[in-house]
């Protein structure tokens, strides 16, 4: 799914409107996700100055051809050296008055911010918090298509993984098979480091694949995702090797009910804390509230953990066009755990589940 010049110009225009609401003349960013979102650049060194006039993009000679091929809707400036912040001093648009330039302090350390101030002494640099993220959280049709394709790739990889998981196979081997299948199916990279956690290790929500060999009777939790044009998917399934015990069936069924309850309540206008509570209360009533110790989900897009966060403290409200995860889990240290995660597209009166892998307990 190729994004067009119109897509990038629309995003830039939306950001300029937000700048105006905060009385800012420009925004400056070096963040990789922001650069890809606003101008399509995927290199590791770039700076974008956006505001009055034509957006200005800066990079160094290593990325000369890449920038000229990728950057859309901005003038490309290739400079010597790697410190792009000093290039702000050469921008002629600052010649009149004292422009107000917004920057995001959580993405630029204080040392870099100081170099930026020193490079353009005629400008006033103003910290701005999350001015672009709200725009990125609501996806357009092209972005949604990328996420759907990434989800379909992950679904295919999960189907393949079911043929690989068996006693004696290492967690790392399963992870490698998942990642290889995603790359062969069109993923440009893995969305994040693949989680494969078996047996007692399935009680680790972020149990990265290890050398542990899977044994009969294990829970095996797989958490992984693909990437298409920068946009990611994020899916988790928990299976059993062999026949499930009554306890394993009860725990999996509980998590699945909590997952389904959240799915049925997810819609535009619901507060994230209320959605989290819908799943968490069901688990708590079963006596396992203290075993669900992470948020219900998060947004995804160009960033794997994007806003909004869906957790007990979140005051954010879901909006039409957001793509978020729903991932309740229950974990028992020393025994194991279960998590079920899907990506869902928020709509005015509900949601559409994007990931399609089976959610019932699979016995291998």
C-alpha positions in Angstrom: 0.0 0.0 0.0 1.8 3.1 -1.3 0.9 6.4 0.3 0.5 9.4 -2.0 1.7 13.0 -2.0 -1.9 13.9 -1.2 -1.8 11.7 1.9 1.3 13.4 3.2 0.1 16.9 2.5 -3.1 16.2 4.3 -1.2 15.1 7.4 1.0 18.2 7.2 -2.0 20.4 6.9 -3.7 18.8 9.9 -0.5 19.4 12.0 -0.3 23.0 10.9 -3.9 23.5 12.1 -2.9 22.1 15.5 0.1 24.3 15.6 -2.2 27.3 15.1 -4.4 26.3 18.0 -1.3 26.5 20.3 0.0 29.8 18.7 3.0 28.1 17.2 4.6 29.0 13.9 6.6 25.8 13.3 7.2 22.3 14.6 10.5 20.6 14.5 11.0 16.8 14.9 13.7 14.2 14.4 11.5 11.3 15.6 11.6 8.3 13.1 7.9 7.6 13.3 7.0 11.3 12.9 9.2 11.6 9.8 7.7 8.5 8.2 4.2 9.7 9.0 4.7 13.3 7.7 7.0 12.8 4.7 7.5 9.1 4.2 11.2 9.0 5.2 12.5 5.8 6.7 16.2 6.6 7.4 17.8 6.9 10.8 18.9 10.6 10.6 16.5 13.3 9.6 15.0 16.5 10.7 11.7 18.1 9.6 10.8 21.8 10.1 7.2 22.3 9.3 5.1 25.5 9.5 5.1 28.6 7.4 6.0 28.0 3.8 7.3 24.7 2.3 8.3 22.1 4.9 12.1 21.7 5.1 13.7 18.3 5.5 17.3 17.8 6.4 19.6 14.8 6.3 23.3 14.0 5.8 25.1 12.7 2.7 24.6 9.0 3.7 20.9 9.3 3.0 21.1 11.6 -0.1 19.5 9.1 -2.5 17.1 7.6 0.0 15.7 11.0 1.0 15.3 12.1 -2.7 13.4 8.9 -3.4 11.2 8.8 -0.3 10.5 12.3 1.0 7.2 13.7 -0.2 5.8 17.1 0.4 9.0 18.7 1.7 12.2 20.3 0.3 15.2 18.0 0.8 18.4 19.6 2.1 21.5 17.3 2.2 24.1 18.7 4.6 27.6 17.9 5.8 28.0 16.3 9.2 25.5 14.4 11.3 24.2 17.1 13.7 21.1 18.4 11.8 20.0 20.7 14.6 22.6 23.2 13.8 21.1 23.6 10.3 18.2 25.5 11.8 20.5 28.5 12.0 20.7 28.6 8.2 16.9 28.7 7.6 16.1 32.0 6.0 12.4 31.9 7.1 13.5 33.0 10.6 14.8 36.4 9.3 11.8 38.4 10.4 10.4 38.6 13.9 10.9 35.8 16.5 9.1 32.6 15.3 7.8 30.2 17.9 8.9 26.7 17.2 7.3 23.7 19.0 9.3 20.6 19.9 8.5 17.6 22.0 10.8 17.4 25.0 10.1 13.7 25.6 11.6 13.0 22.1 14.6 15.4 22.4 17.0 15.2 25.3 18.0 18.5 27.0 21.5 18.5 25.5 20.0 18.3 22.0 17.4 20.9 22.9 20.1 23.3 24.0 22.0 22.8 20.8 18.8 23.6 18.9 18.3 26.8 20.9 21.8 27.9 20.3 21.6 27.2 16.5 18.6 29.5 16.0 18.8 32.2 18.6 16.2 34.4 16.8 13.6 31.7 17.4 11.6 30.9 20.6 11.5 27.2 21.2 8.4 26.0 23.1 7.9 22.5 24.5 4.8 20.9 23.1 3.3 17.7 24.4 1.8 15.1 22.1 0.8 17.6 19.4 1.1 15.0 16.6 0.2 11.8 18.4 -3.6 12.5 18.5 -3.5 12.8 14.7 -1.5 9.6 14.3 -3.9 7.7 16.5 -6.9 8.1 14.1 -6.1 6.1 11.0 -7.2 6.8 7.4 -8.2 4.1 4.9 -4.7 3.6 3.6 -3.3 3.1 7.1 -6.0 0.7 8.0 -5.3 -1.3 4.9 -1.7 -1.6 5.9 -2.6 -2.8 9.4 -5.1 -5.3 8.0 -2.4 -6.7 5.7 0.1 -7.0 8.6 -2.6 -8.8 10.6 -3.3 -11.2 7.8 0.4 -12.0 7.6 0.5 -12.7 11.3 -2.5 -14.9 11.1 -0.8 -17.0 8.4 2.4 -17.2 10.6 0.3 -18.5 13.5 -1.2 -21.2 11.4 2.2 -22.3 10.5 3.5 -22.2 14.1 0.9 -24.7 15.1 2.6 -27.3 12.9 6.0 -26.5 14.6 5.1 -26.6 18.3 5.7 -30.0 19.8 7.6 -31.5 22.7 11.4 -31.0 22.4 11.3 -27.9 20.3 12.9 -24.8 21.7 11.0 -21.6 22.2 13.6 -19.8 20.0 12.9 -22.3 17.2 9.2 -21.5 17.3 10.0 -17.7 17.3 12.3 -18.2 14.3 9.7 -20.0 12.4 7.1 -17.3 13.1 9.5 -14.5 12.0 10.6 -16.4 8.9 7.1 -17.1 7.8 6.1 -13.4 8.3 9.1 -12.2 6.3 8.4 -14.7 3.5 4.7 -13.5 3.5 5.6 -9.8 2.9 6.4 -8.3 6.3 9.2 -5.8 6.0 10.4 -6.6 9.6 9.0 -8.0 12.8 6.8 -5.5 14.7 8.7 -6.2 18.0 10.8 -8.9 19.5 8.8 -12.1 19.3 7.5 -13.6 22.6 7.3 -17.4 22.9 6.9 -18.5 26.5 6.1 -22.1 27.5 5.2 -23.9 30.7 5.9 -21.8 33.8 7.4 -19.1 31.6 4.0 -18.4 30.1 3.3 -16.6 33.4 5.8 -13.9 32.1 3.8 -11.3 30.1 6.9 -10.3 28.2 8.7 -13.7 28.2 10.9 -13.4 25.2 11.8 -16.7 23.5 14.4 -18.7 25.3 16.3 -22.0 24.9 13.7 -23.8 27.0 12.4 -26.9 25.3 8.6 -27.3 25.2 7.2 -30.2 27.0 3.9 -32.1 26.9 1.2 -30.4 29.0 2.7 -26.9 28.5 0.8 -23.7 27.9 2.6 -21.9 25.1 2.0 -18.2 24.6 2.9 -16.6 21.4 2.9 -12.8 21.0 4.2 -11.4 17.7 3.4 -9.1 14.8 4.2 -8.2 11.2 4.9 -4.8 9.6 3.6 -3.5 6.3 4.7 0.0 5.1 5.7 0.8 8.7 2.4 -0.2 10.2 2.3 -3.1 12.6 0.0 -5.8 13.8 0.1 -7.3 17.3 -1.5 -10.7 18.2 -1.3 -13.1 21.1 -2.6 -16.7 21.4 -2.1 -19.3 24.1 -2.2 -23.0 23.2 -1.7 -26.3 25.0 0.7 -29.0 24.0 -1.3 -32.3 24.4 -4.5 -32.5 26.3 -5.5 -29.5 28.5 -6.1 -30.1 32.2 -9.4 -28.9 33.7 -7.5 -26.0 35.3 -6.0 -25.0 32.0 -9.4 -25.1 30.4 -10.9 -22.9 33.2 -8.2 -20.3 33.0 -8.3 -20.1 29.2 -12.1 -19.9 29.2 -12.0 -17.0 31.8 -9.6 -15.0 29.7 -11.6 -15.6 26.6 -14.8 -14.4 28.3 -13.0 -11.2 29.4 -11.6 -10.7 26.0 -15.0 -11.1 24.4 -16.7 -8.8 26.9 -14.2 -6.1 26.0 -14.7 -6.7 22.2 -18.5 -6.3 22.6 -18.0 -3.0 24.4 -15.3 -1.4 22.3 -16.7 1.6 20.4 -16.2 5.2 19.7 -17.0 7.4 22.8 -16.1 4.9 25.5 -13.5 5.9 28.0 -10.5 3.6 28.0 -10.6 3.1 31.7 -14.2 1.9 31.4 -13.3 -0.6 28.7 -10.5 -1.9 30.8 -12.9 -2.2 33.7 -15.3 -4.3 31.7 -12.7 -7.1 31.3 -11.0 -6.6 34.6 -14.1 -6.9 36.7 -15.0 -10.2 35.1 -11.6 -11.6 36.0 -11.8 -10.1 39.5 -15.2 -11.7 40.2 -13.6 -15.0 39.4 -11.1 -14.4 42.2 -8.1 -13.6 40.0 -8.1 -9.8 39.9 -4.5 -9.7 41.2 -3.4 -12.1 38.4 -4.2 -9.5 35.7 -1.5 -7.0 36.2 -1.2 -5.0 33.0 -3.5 -2.8 30.9 -6.1 -4.2 28.6 -4.5 -2.8 25.5 -3.0 0.1 23.6 -3.1 1.7 20.2 -1.0 0.5 17.3 0.2 2.1 14.1 3.7 3.1 13.1 4.5 2.5 16.8 3.8 -0.8 18.5 2.8 0.8 21.7 0.9 3.9 20.6 -1.8 5.9 22.4 -4.3 5.6 23.7 -3.4 3.3 26.6 -6.3 1.2 27.7 -5.8 0.8 31.4 -7.5 1.6 34.8 -6.0 5.1 34.9 -6.6 6.2 31.3 -8.9 9.1 30.8 -8.6 8.9 27.0 -11.7 8.2 24.9 -11.7 5.9 21.9 -12.4 7.5 18.5 -13.6 6.2 15.2 -10.6 5.2 13.1 -8.4 4.2 16.0 -6.8 0.7 15.9 -6.2 -0.8 19.4 -5.3 -4.1 21.0 -7.6 -6.0 23.4 -5.4 -8.3 25.4 -6.5 -9.5 28.8 -4.3 -12.0 30.6 -4.2 -14.1 33.8 -0.8 -15.3 35.1 0.2 -17.7 37.9 3.9 -17.7 38.7 5.4 -21.1 38.7 2.5 -22.6 36.8 1.7 -20.6 33.7 -0.6 -18.0 32.2 -3.0 -17.2 29.4 -3.3 -14.1 27.2 -5.5 -13.6 24.1 -4.9 -10.5 22.0 -6.6 -9.1 18.9 -6.3 -5.9 16.9 -9.6 -4.0 16.5 -10.7 -1.1 14.5 -12.9 1.3 16.4 -16.2 2.3 14.8 -19.1 4.6 15.8 -21.2 1.7 17.2 -18.7 -1.0 17.9 -15.5 -2.4 16.5 -14.2 -4.7 13.8 -11.8 -7.4 14.8 -8.9 -7.4 12.4 -6.8 -10.4 13.5 -8.6 -13.6 12.7 -6.7 -16.5 14.2 -8.8 -18.9 16.3 -9.5 -17.8 19.9 -10.7 -21.1 21.3 -8.2 -23.3 23.3 -6.1 -25.3 20.8 -4.7 -28.6 22.0 -1.8 -29.7 19.9 
